[in-house]
Amino acid sequence: MNYHQYYPLDVVNGPGTRATLFVAGCIHQCRGCYNQSTWDPRSGHLFDKQMEDQIINDLTDTRIRRRGLSLSGGDPMFPGNLAAIKQLLLRIKAEAPGKDVWLWTGYRLDELNDEQQQLLPLIDVLVDGKFEQGLADPMLTFRGSSNQVIHYLHQAPE
């Protein structure tokens, strides 16, 4: 898996102070996407153990408390990303217990295949659906267009 950007401190992509990872790879290629540079799964930087360790270290940092991790892109549910995302999420649950995970995907919840569904127990909040430029609304919280749905899988709504 490759990634484009990692923000160790973020207050925009999900509730509270968080860490945010923007991965590479997306088949949806939504018209009006603000992150088109992330579509190519070969673009960006290799997501390696050093970056994975950095995320765990940031999530467990007691000096600057982070509520959790946000995963966006690209698309974390892109088939080529699933193994690395699953490994990262398993480490978070084991080494940073209590941190929530928000994940944005262009797939709808009812479209996820078996391998993608294996991530759901490791995700607290799933924001699903392609960005649709005709339904874009800057007043929406944590989503770009009104067709996208916030699914609170293992966390109460804000």
Secondary structure, 3 states (H helix, E strand, C coil): CEEEEEEEEECCCCCCCEEEEEECCCCCCCCCCCCHHHCCCCCCEECCHHHHHHHHHHHCCCCCCCCEEEEEECCCCCHHHHHHHHHHHHHHHHHCCCCEEEEECCCCHHHCCHHHHCCHHHCCEEEECCCCHHHECCCCCCCCECCCEEEECCCCCC
